[in-house]
Amino acid sequence: MSFVTGAAMRSLEEAAFRRGVTAEHLMDLAGEGITRRLAGQFPLPGTAVAYVGKGNNGGDALVVLRHLRDLGWKIALRAAYPEADWGELPRKKLRELGIPPIESAPVPWSGPLLLLDGLLGIGAKGSLREPLASLAREMAELREHHGAIIAAMDLPSGLDADTGEGDAVTADLTLSVGAPKSGMATDNGIRKSGRILLVPLADLPLPEAGDLRLFCPEAFPGLLPPRAHDFHKGDSGRIGILAGSPGMTGAAVLCASAALHAGAGLVALHVEEDFLPHLAATMPPEVMHRVSADPVREAFEAGHDALVIGPGIGNASKIYKAMLLARLEAGDTPALLDADALNLLATSGRLDLLRKEHVITPHPGEFKKLAPDLGNSTRQEAVTAFIARHPCTLLLKGARTLVGASGETIRFNPTGHAGMASGGQGDVLSGVVGTLLAQGLSGPDAATLGAWLCGQAAERSLTDSPVTTASDTIRHLGKAIRDWRERRR
């Protein structure tokens, strides 16, 4: 499903109106869908305050408020304009809600404080003006100093739906109705939108054409089907891992642990003999240790369904690294290349070794070494240019991961949050993507689904803490897999 401009979104709505669908029906569907998503994010009810302008975006927030009240939430309403200035449909939803606006933010409150941003919709252009600007500042104050969580209805108020420009409300999550808006995929849009949750509408078909696709269960069905009842460990992927070196044990442990929790059937870690003592106490017992004088050769010749290469191998011997380059040149096993494997390719000038069987997962610093000439490009432009040069799948990490491969539309992963900014998350991603490759998924599917699962697992951990360690992400991978299968996000 593609990102759309404001004009394209209005065209979809107008086509629905011509089929007899009413604006009120779409508003009711949107409000119900947003409420379902919010209920999945907040296990216990708290206090919800809708901040509304005078248009239909505010009407969506009022519908959500009514449904949240039915779920046990305390509710309140802050209005930028007197009711007489509102559109007809928001006025009707206010009557259905049956509460008057309040003059200031409600304090004290119990449970989570959820602010519904319904000040402006996709048609707005330019900076927020009074009286909307004052309410936006109030929301920001409550978020920054009182622990409030801002949920934007469709897109953050003040954000240009097409360009992503504007000093908009900073939302913690954005409930994108029908389809994601193009402006949300820009750098400013990513900063302002927070976590993006899609709210599909049954009477509004998902748009497919475009140069950037949102990766979500609704748009990519069938990637994680239920296992057959006679499934066995050989069916769930044999994965070989070349990771870790003296002083960098954690990368190997996290990568192998993530592979196990992602569902790999057999996980083998290939290490040099003098490295084994560093691992004995920390590696999960399910992981097989394959000790060898030449672990690279053994890993490539062991018949694994896929390999993960690179996390924490920076202190490996020169012979180890030379053998790795030689094996990459000769081999055709599906492989995830990350971290020090990418640094090795960059410093040795051997990007010619990249093949269609490879998925590479650089963070921005590593990508700069791989393609220094693309440093001034936007992220989407950089991915497009890189995959035109190299036949591999590129997963470019960042605030919002992008995945590209030759012949494929670039994919945008909406999951994850700023609390993931900690060491080891890339090692976890490597183990998950490597497992999906071993289970037979294509490079683009394995890369994007792996990013989605890790981000969703990290979001799951938010119920415990705003900070998510790599180990936290691993612990929630199983629930993230279930979320994908049940389309819970």
Secondary structure, 3 states (H helix, E strand, C coil): CECECHHHHHHHHHHHHHCCCCHHHHHHHHHHHHHHHHHHHCCCCCEEEEEECCCHHHHHHHHHHHHHHHCCCEEEEEECCCHHHCCHHHHHHHHHHCCCCCCCCCCCCCCCEEEEEECCCCCCCCCCCCCHHHHHHHHHHHHHHHCCEEEEECCCCCCCCCCCCCCCCCCCEEEEECCCEHHHHCHHHHHHHCEEEEECECCECCCCCCCEEECCCCCCCCCCCCCCCCCCHHHHCEEEEECCCCCCHHHHHHHHHHHHHCCCCEEEEEEEHHHHHHHCCCCCCCCEEEEECCHHHHHHHCCCCEEEECCCCCCCCHHHHHHHHHHHHHCCCCEEECCHHHHHHHHHCCHHHCCCCEEECCCHHHHHHHCHHHCCCCHHHHHHHHHHHCCCEEEECCCCCEEECCCCCEEECCCCCHHHCCCCHHHHHHHHHHHHHHCCCCHHHHHHHHHHHHHHHHHHHHHCCCCCCHHHHHHCHHHHHHHHHHCCC
